[in-house]
Amino acid sequence: MAIMSDIWIRERALQDKMIEPFVEQQKREGTISFGLSSYGYDARVSDEFLVFTNVDSALVDPKNFDPKSFVERKGPVCIIPPNSFALARTVEYFRIPRDVLVICLGKSTYARCGIIVNVTPLEPEWEGHVTLEFSNTTPLPAKIYANEGACQFLFLKGDQPCEVSYADRAGKYMGQRGVTLPKL
């Protein structure tokens, strides 16, 4: 498996619409950087957030998730309470090729503030907006900036296409738009 360069990412983004909208170079001035980097793509977080709250004393159960555990927020920033988290989504819509697996890592700017960005791998032939989880590990409220960099996606190309892709098995998160809660 090889990590793919900016040249390959640009070609796939422009020819195959692998990333839409696509920013061909890193934008930095006054923002947390986003766009194409040497061996990855720094995606932006949209202005749609679901902030975890426990006002109804809900139980977090991945098999029976209660959407009342979240409050919706839309705007240029999101404040995450101490020791809590928020779900968001990427501005970009991704279409992953059949011979590629994508891994995501949080931006160092957020990590250095105790904010962890968690994303599961993007599997071959998956497509959609990526749901992002921002965990505030600090005892203080934390701020997330919409339409700025949130995480970096690394594209790993296999030596051959997989036998069964995410699309082949009709994965439950295929084509997701917006912030997507757990599904069973």
C-alpha positions in Angstrom: 0.0 0.0 0.0 1.4 3.4 -0.9 0.4 6.9 0.4 -0.7 9.1 -2.5 0.9 12.5 -3.3 -0.6 15.8 -4.0 -0.3 15.1 -7.8 -2.5 12.0 -7.6 -5.0 13.6 -5.2 -5.4 16.6 -7.5 -5.9 14.4 -10.6 -8.5 12.3 -8.9 -10.3 15.3 -7.4 -10.5 17.1 -10.7 -11.1 14.2 -13.1 -13.2 11.9 -10.9 -14.7 14.4 -8.5 -13.2 12.5 -5.6 -13.4 15.7 -3.4 -16.0 18.4 -4.0 -15.5 21.3 -3.5 -11.7 20.9 -4.0 -9.1 23.5 -2.9 -5.9 23.0 -4.9 -3.5 24.6 -2.5 -3.4 25.1 1.3 -5.2 28.2 2.5 -3.7 29.6 5.7 -4.1 33.3 6.1 -6.2 33.9 9.2 -7.6 30.4 9.2 -6.8 26.9 10.4 -5.3 25.6 7.2 -7.3 23.6 4.7 -6.8 22.3 1.1 -4.3 20.1 -0.7 -1.1 19.3 1.1 2.0 17.2 0.1 0.5 13.8 0.9 -3.0 14.5 2.0 -6.0 16.8 2.0 -7.0 19.1 4.9 -10.8 19.2 5.0 -13.0 21.9 6.4 -15.7 21.5 9.0 -19.1 22.9 8.0 -21.3 25.2 10.1 -23.7 22.4 11.2 -23.1 21.0 14.6 -24.8 18.6 17.0 -23.5 19.2 20.5 -23.8 16.4 23.1 -25.9 17.3 26.1 -27.3 15.3 29.0 -30.3 17.4 29.9 -32.6 14.4 29.6 -30.2 12.0 31.4 -30.1 9.9 28.3 -28.0 6.8 28.0 -25.5 6.6 25.1 -26.3 3.3 23.4 -24.9 2.7 19.9 -27.7 0.2 19.2 -30.5 2.5 20.3 -29.2 6.0 19.9 -31.4 8.8 21.2 -31.1 11.9 19.0 -32.4 13.9 22.0 -28.9 13.6 23.4 -27.8 16.4 21.0 -28.7 20.1 20.5 -28.4 21.5 17.0 -26.2 24.5 16.4 -25.5 26.4 13.1 -23.0 29.2 12.8 -19.4 30.3 12.3 -18.3 28.8 15.6 -19.4 26.0 17.9 -18.7 25.9 21.6 -18.2 22.4 23.1 -18.8 22.1 26.8 -16.0 20.7 29.0 -15.4 17.0 28.7 -18.0 16.7 26.0 -18.2 16.4 22.3 -19.9 17.6 19.1 -20.7 15.9 15.8 -20.2 17.9 12.6 -19.5 17.2 8.9 -17.0 18.1 6.3 -17.7 20.8 3.8 -16.3 18.5 1.2 -18.1 15.5 -0.3 -15.8 12.5 -0.9 -16.0 9.7 -3.5 -13.4 7.1 -2.7 -11.9 4.9 -5.5 -12.3 1.1 -5.3 -8.5 0.6 -4.7 -8.1 3.2 -2.0 -8.6 3.4 1.8 -8.6 6.8 3.5 -7.4 7.5 7.0 -8.1 10.7 8.8 -6.0 12.5 11.5 -6.9 15.6 13.5 -5.2 19.0 12.9 -2.3 19.8 15.2 -3.8 23.2 16.0 -6.8 21.5 17.7 -4.8 18.6 19.2 -2.6 21.1 21.0 -5.7 22.6 22.6 -7.0 19.2 23.9 -9.5 18.9 21.1 -9.4 15.5 19.4 -10.9 14.9 16.0 -12.1 11.3 15.4 -13.1 9.8 12.1 -13.3 6.2 11.0 -11.6 5.1 7.8 -13.2 5.9 4.5 -13.6 2.6 2.8 -13.2 1.7 -0.9 -16.1 3.1 -3.0 -17.7 4.9 0.0 -19.1 8.4 -0.7 -20.6 11.2 1.3 -20.0 14.0 3.7 -17.7 12.7 6.4 -19.1 12.9 9.9 -16.6 14.3 12.3 -16.5 14.0 16.1 -14.8 16.7 18.1 -14.0 15.6 21.6 -13.2 18.4 24.1 -10.9 16.6 26.6 -10.3 19.8 28.7 -12.2 21.1 31.8 -12.9 24.3 29.8 -15.3 25.1 27.0 -13.7 24.7 23.5 -14.3 26.6 20.3 -14.5 25.0 16.8 -14.3 27.2 13.7 -16.7 26.5 10.8 -15.3 26.6 7.2 -11.8 26.1 8.4 -9.4 23.1 8.6 -10.5 20.3 10.9 -8.6 17.2 9.8 -6.2 15.7 7.3 -7.2 12.8 5.0 -4.4 10.4 3.9 -5.1 8.3 0.7 -3.6 4.8 0.7 -3.7 3.0 -2.6 -3.8 -0.8 -2.5 -1.8 -3.0 -4.9 -5.1 -4.1 -6.4 -8.8 -3.3 -6.1 -10.6 -5.0 -3.2 -12.9 -7.9 -3.8 -15.8 -6.4 -2.0 -16.2 -2.6 -1.6 -18.4 -0.6 0.7 -20.7 0.1 -2.2 -20.9 -3.7 -3.0 -22.2 -4.5 0.5 -24.5 -1.5 0.5 -23.0 0.1 3.7 -25.5 2.0 5.9 -23.6 5.3 5.7 -23.3 5.4 1.9 -24.2 8.7 0.3 -24.7 10.5 3.7 -25.3 14.2 3.6 -25.3 16.4 6.6 -24.3 15.3 10.1 -25.2 11.6 10.4 -26.1 9.9 13.7 -25.3 6.2 14.5 -27.5 3.7 12.5 -28.1 0.1 13.2 
